[in-house]
């Protein structure tokens, strides 16, 4: 892994919930983030982009790119990956004509990521990986 990836892994491990109270708080945070980001990026920005550009594909793509760019702290690779997630969440919003399924998918993805990091930290997996000490 690159040094930037190693540093990001260390930061993420520090944020992973460590006990029941932190897991509950993490869940509440994920619901809040999923709701607010879907409302802003898919509910407002995507619908406005589609309307302004008169093109659904470009509207979804623009919203997804802005969504990825908003996650700049994760580096270029992370921003690209999150842009893809943004496009998928955008497709969910279009196909379902409703933000709620995307809110659930977004919140669940964030929550599952936190739980996975918590499990990795709890099992001391990172202690067995090179360059993470």
C-alpha positions as CSV (number, residue, x, y, z in Angstrom):
1,X,0.0,0.0,0.0
2,X,1.0,3.6,-0.6
3,X,1.9,5.8,2.4
4,X,-1.3,7.8,1.9
5,X,-3.4,4.6,2.1
6,X,-1.5,3.5,5.2
7,X,-2.2,6.9,6.9
8,X,-5.9,6.7,5.9
9,X,-6.2,3.2,7.3
10,X,-4.8,4.4,10.7
11,X,-7.2,7.3,10.8
12,X,-10.2,5.1,9.9
13,X,-9.2,2.5,12.6
14,X,-9.2,5.3,15.2
15,X,-12.7,6.3,14.2
16,X,-14.2,2.7,14.3
17,X,-16.7,2.2,17.0
18,X,-15.2,0.3,20.0
19,X,-18.2,-0.7,22.1
20,X,-22.0,-0.9,22.2
21,X,-22.6,2.7,22.9
22,X,-20.3,3.8,20.1
23,X,-21.9,1.4,17.7
24,X,-25.3,2.8,18.5
25,X,-24.0,6.3,18.1
26,X,-22.3,5.3,14.8
27,X,-25.6,3.9,13.6
28,X,-27.4,7.2,14.4
29,X,-24.6,9.2,12.7
30,X,-24.9,6.9,9.6
31,X,-28.6,7.5,9.4
32,X,-28.1,11.3,9.7
33,X,-25.4,11.3,7.0
34,X,-27.3,9.0,4.7
35,X,-30.4,11.2,5.0
36,X,-28.6,14.6,4.6
37,X,-26.3,13.6,1.8
38,X,-29.0,11.9,-0.2
39,X,-31.3,14.9,0.3
40,X,-28.6,17.3,-0.9
41,X,-26.9,15.3,-3.6
42,X,-29.7,13.3,-5.1
43,X,-32.8,15.2,-3.9
44,X,-31.6,18.6,-4.8
45,X,-28.4,18.6,-6.9
46,X,-29.2,15.7,-9.1
47,X,-32.7,16.9,-9.9
48,X,-31.5,20.4,-10.6
49,X,-28.7,19.1,-12.8
50,X,-31.0,17.0,-14.8
51,X,-33.4,19.9,-15.2
52,X,-30.6,22.4,-16.1
53,X,-28.8,20.1,-18.5
54,X,-31.9,18.5,-20.0
55,X,-30.1,15.2,-19.9
56,X,-30.6,12.5,-17.2
57,X,-27.2,10.8,-17.8
58,X,-25.2,14.0,-17.5
59,X,-27.3,15.2,-14.5
60,X,-26.6,12.0,-12.6
61,X,-22.9,12.1,-13.6
62,X,-22.5,15.7,-12.5
63,X,-24.2,15.0,-9.2
64,X,-22.0,11.9,-8.7
65,X,-18.8,13.8,-9.5
66,X,-19.7,16.6,-7.1
67,X,-20.5,14.0,-4.4
68,X,-17.1,12.3,-5.0
69,X,-15.3,15.7,-4.9
70,X,-17.0,16.5,-1.6
71,X,-15.1,13.5,-0.1
72,X,-11.7,15.0,-1.1
73,X,-10.1,14.1,2.2
74,X,-10.1,10.4,1.0
75,X,-7.7,11.2,-1.9
76,X,-8.2,10.9,-5.6
77,X,-8.8,7.1,-5.6
78,X,-11.4,7.5,-2.8
79,X,-13.1,10.3,-4.6
80,X,-13.4,8.2,-7.8
81,X,-14.8,5.3,-6.0
82,X,-17.3,7.5,-4.1
83,X,-18.3,9.1,-7.4
84,X,-19.3,5.6,-8.6
85,X,-21.3,5.1,-5.4
86,X,-22.9,8.5,-6.0
87,X,-23.9,7.4,-9.5
88,X,-25.4,4.1,-8.2
89,X,-27.3,6.0,-5.5
90,X,-28.5,8.4,-8.2
91,X,-29.8,5.5,-10.3
92,X,-31.7,4.2,-7.2
93,X,-33.3,7.6,-6.8
94,X,-34.3,7.7,-10.5
95,X,-35.6,4.1,-10.7
96,X,-37.5,4.3,-7.4
97,X,-38.6,7.9,-7.8
98,X,-38.0,8.2,-4.1
99,X,-35.0,9.1,-1.9
100,X,-35.8,6.6,0.9
101,X,-34.3,3.5,-0.7
102,X,-31.0,5.4,-1.4
103,X,-31.0,6.8,2.1
104,X,-31.3,3.2,3.4
105,X,-28.6,1.9,1.1
106,X,-26.2,4.8,1.9
107,X,-26.8,4.6,5.6
108,X,-26.4,0.8,5.6
109,X,-23.2,1.0,3.5
110,X,-21.6,3.5,6.0
111,X,-22.8,1.5,9.0
112,X,-21.5,-1.8,7.6
113,X,-18.1,-0.1,6.9
114,X,-17.9,1.1,10.5
115,X,-18.8,-2.4,11.8
116,X,-16.2,-4.0,9.5
117,X,-13.5,-1.6,10.8
118,X,-14.6,-2.2,14.3
119,X,-14.3,-6.0,13.8
120,X,-10.8,-5.5,12.2
121,X,-9.7,-3.5,15.1
122,X,-11.1,-5.9,17.7
123,X,-9.5,-8.9,16.0
124,X,-6.2,-7.0,15.8
125,X,-6.0,-7.8,12.1
126,X,-4.0,-4.7,11.3
127,X,-1.2,-5.9,13.6
128,X,-0.5,-8.7,11.1
129,X,-0.5,-6.4,8.0
130,X,2.8,-4.9,6.7
131,X,3.5,-1.1,7.2
132,X,0.5,-0.4,9.4
133,X,2.3,-0.3,12.7
